Amino acid sequence: MTSRVMLISPAVTEALREARFDEGCSLDASGLRLARAAAGSLPAAERALASPTVRCRETAAALGLDAADAVPLAALDAGRWRGSTLAEVGAGEPESLARWLTDPDAAPHGGESVRAVCDRVGAWLDSMAGEPGRTLVVAEPEIVRAAVVRALGAPESAFWRTDVAPLTAVELSGRAGRWNVRLGSPLG
């Protein structure tokens, strides 16, 4: 039996435009408009899920999905950096930021390391290998990155080398824990 998981990144928010660690930011008018325009472009699916963040829930609704919260796919916990821009963290804690971006086990912000989020998403992905049919998931970009890293069996250092644009889909298909990856299909 082949399982299919389509991971859809959320639409644009002010936090994304500002390179800010998200703190519950809603979609901006442009993001909402683009998500609504893409609503009819999704394939049929047996189930729909969403990361339990504001922007993922709003994107799922704008896409016309009645998505259940997928708690294992919660956003990476940025700890005390939540709400700060990348530039602010870089100016105030340059060594900590550099360590976080280069060491998958580092969590200087008091939140979650890259390895921890990859492990969490990898465990969820393993559980999906036995699910029949297609699952649509609106997930934070870091969750999509982690899924790609685990699906390919890549090292965690590949996490930061994977760009995830807003409102794009990554499709995983496989069985028995072996996944194939189709990257970056724009919605719409």
Beta strands, then each sheet from edge to edge (+ up, - down):
strand 1: 3-8
strand 2: 47-50
strand 3: 68-69
strand 4: 133-138
strand 5: 168-175
strand 6: 178-186
sheet 1: 3+ 2+ 4+ 1+ 5- 6+
end
